[in-house]
Amino acid sequence: MASLWSAYLFAALIAPTLAAGARLGVGLSPDAVRLAPETGLPVAIHLAPELALPTPLPAQVDRLVAESLAPVIQGLRAETGLSSRLLWENAGGHLFWTLRTIARESPERAAEAAEALQSLRWPREACAALTLMRADALAGLEAPRRRLCCLRHGLPGFSKCEGVCPLLRPSGEGRLSEATSSS
């Protein structure tokens, strides 16, 4: 359940923040995201013109990773016991999807989205977790593959994720077992 919740949280943190930042050409402060106390999910982004500075997309991504994603992942790791690799892959899937969507829907930002993908400066614990996903994103694959299962198939009504779940890959493609996802 915690893994699925983190995926929803990352989707809500990453996509609106970067999409708004790319559209406006400004870096949004992580403080701009307002969370609902009852769910912990983002409900609004506060856009204050006096606080937003013109910022290229790669710098926006770096700031989002350093000031929002890394601290959230550290906190979730401490509270849930989920592996940092699993949490970074949950975040990475949304980040790579968002950059691809920005490039497709805002052609004037496509070069910046590609640059952001090329120049990602991940925290050390994220590098190993996101190597395969980043390589897939750079290769233009629609859905970057995971190395660890996100575990959502263990919840009622969910199945394994076609195209990205390592449990569906033939052995020999370097998949890691489900058991390692909690280490």
C-alpha positions in Angstrom: 0.0 0.0 0.0 2.8 2.4 0.9 4.5 1.9 -2.5 1.3 2.6 -4.4 0.7 5.7 -2.3 4.2 6.9 -3.0 3.6 6.5 -6.7 0.5 8.7 -6.5 2.4 11.2 -4.4 5.3 11.4 -6.9 2.8 11.7 -9.8 1.1 14.6 -8.0 4.5 16.3 -7.1 6.4 15.9 -10.4 4.0 16.3 -13.3 2.2 19.5 -12.2 5.3 21.2 -10.9 7.4 20.5 -14.0 4.5 21.1 -16.5 3.7 24.4 -14.9 7.3 25.4 -14.7 8.0 24.4 -18.3 4.9 26.2 -19.6 5.8 29.4 -17.6 9.6 29.1 -18.0 10.0 29.6 -14.2 11.3 27.5 -11.4 8.6 26.7 -8.8 9.6 26.4 -5.2 8.9 23.1 -3.6 7.0 25.2 -1.0 4.5 26.1 -3.8 2.9 22.6 -3.6 0.1 22.5 -1.0 -0.7 19.1 0.5 -4.1 18.0 1.9 -3.7 17.2 5.6 -6.2 14.3 5.4 -4.5 12.5 2.5 -1.0 13.9 2.2 -1.5 14.4 -1.5 -0.9 17.6 -3.3 -4.1 19.7 -3.9 -2.8 23.0 -5.2 0.3 24.8 -6.6 0.7 28.3 -5.4 2.0 30.5 -8.2 3.3 33.8 -6.8 4.8 36.0 -9.5 7.2 37.7 -7.2 8.7 34.4 -6.2 9.1 32.8 -9.6 12.4 33.4 -11.4 13.1 32.5 -15.0 14.6 29.1 -14.9 15.5 26.6 -17.6 13.9 23.2 -17.4 17.1 21.2 -16.4 17.6 23.5 -13.4 13.9 23.0 -12.5 14.4 19.2 -12.5 17.5 19.4 -10.5 15.7 21.6 -7.9 12.7 19.3 -7.8 14.9 16.2 -7.3 17.1 17.8 -4.6 14.5 19.8 -2.6 11.4 17.7 -3.0 12.0 14.1 -4.1 15.1 13.3 -2.1 13.7 14.4 1.2 10.3 12.7 0.5 12.1 9.5 -0.3 14.2 9.7 2.8 11.1 10.2 4.9 9.1 7.5 3.2 12.0 5.1 3.6 12.2 5.8 7.3 8.4 5.5 7.9 7.6 2.6 5.6 10.7 0.5 5.4 10.4 0.4 1.6 13.8 0.3 -0.2 15.1 3.6 -1.5 15.6 1.8 -4.9 11.8 1.1 -5.1 10.9 4.6 -4.1 13.4 6.2 -6.6 12.0 4.0 -9.4 8.4 5.1 -8.4 9.6 8.7 -8.7 11.7 8.1 -11.8 8.9 6.6 -13.8 6.8 9.8 -13.3 9.8 12.1 -13.9 10.7 10.4 -17.2 7.1 10.3 -18.3 6.7 14.0 -17.5 9.8 15.1 -19.4 8.7 13.0 -22.4 5.2 14.6 -22.3 6.6 18.1 -22.0 8.8 17.5 -25.1 5.8 16.1 -27.1 3.2 18.7 -26.1 5.5 21.8 -25.9 7.9 21.5 -28.9 9.5 24.7 -28.0 10.6 23.0 -24.7 11.7 19.7 -26.4 15.4 20.6 -26.4 15.2 21.6 -22.7 13.5 18.3 -21.8 16.2 16.4 -23.6 18.9 18.4 -21.9 17.2 17.8 -18.5 17.2 14.0 -19.2 20.9 14.1 -20.3 22.1 16.2 -17.4 20.1 14.7 -14.5 22.1 15.0 -11.3 20.6 12.3 -9.0 21.5 11.9 -5.4 23.9 9.0 -5.0 21.3 6.5 -3.8 19.2 7.2 -6.9 21.9 6.6 -9.5 21.9 2.8 -9.4 18.1 2.7 -9.1 17.5 4.7 -12.2 20.2 3.6 -14.6 18.0 1.2 -16.6 15.0 3.6 -16.6 17.1 6.5 -17.7 18.7 4.5 -20.5 15.2 3.5 -21.7 14.0 7.1 -21.6 17.1 8.2 -23.5 16.4 5.5 -26.1 12.9 6.9 -26.5 11.0 3.9 -25.0 7.4 4.8 -24.1 7.6 3.1 -20.6 11.1 2.9 -19.0 11.6 -0.5 -17.4 11.9 -1.0 -13.7 14.4 -3.3 -12.0 12.2 -3.8 -9.0 8.5 -4.6 -8.9 6.5 -1.8 -7.3 4.4 -4.4 -5.4 1.1 -2.9 -6.4 0.0 -6.3 -7.9 -0.3 -7.5 -4.3 -3.3 -5.2 -3.7 -6.8 -6.2 -4.7 -7.7 -5.1 -8.2 -4.2 -4.6 -9.5 -2.1 -6.7 -11.8 1.6 -6.6 -12.7 2.4 -3.6 -14.9 2.7 -4.7 -18.5 5.9 -3.5 -20.2 7.7 -2.2 -17.1 7.3 -4.9 -14.3 10.5 -7.0 -13.9 8.4 -9.9 -12.8 7.0 -10.2 -16.3 10.4 -10.2 -18.1 12.1 -13.5 -19.1 14.8 -14.5 -16.7 18.2 -13.4 -18.0 17.1 -9.8 -18.6 18.6 -8.8 -15.3 15.5 -8.6 -13.2 15.6 -8.5 -9.5 13.3 -10.6 -7.4 10.3 -9.2 -5.6 11.9 -10.0 -2.3 14.7 -7.5 -2.9 12.2 -4.7 -3.1 12.0 -4.4 0.6 15.7 -4.3 1.3 
